[in-house]
Amino acid sequence: MIETIATGIWAFSALGLIVLVLLHSPKGDGLGGIGGQAQLFTSTKSAETTLNRATWTLTVLFMALTVALSAGWLRSP
């Protein structure tokens, strides 16, 4: 029972991490710096901070559940 719930939370955190990583703004200019369009779509500092915190929280949750599920610590005897 607890293993099924943990697996569901693990899958949700994996999908959430994918979405949050894709929402991050790029740190480098890349090819956008050539044309001067690198700063066109910048986000506010507070939104970036909140996004970073949510990403790190889901990362820690995902890693902890990965270790717990793979080690079998949540299985019923």
C-alpha angles and dihedrals in degrees: 000000000000090000091056092051091047090050090053092050089046092054092046091051091050092053091043091052091052091052095044094049090051090051094056116106115241114260098210130059095232114171091336090074092066095065096037093247097115096105097044098101105031120155127221120267095243093053090051091049092050091047091051092050093049091048093050092046092053090044092055091045092048094048094046092050091045091056094043095048096044093048091050094235092140099051119116115243 
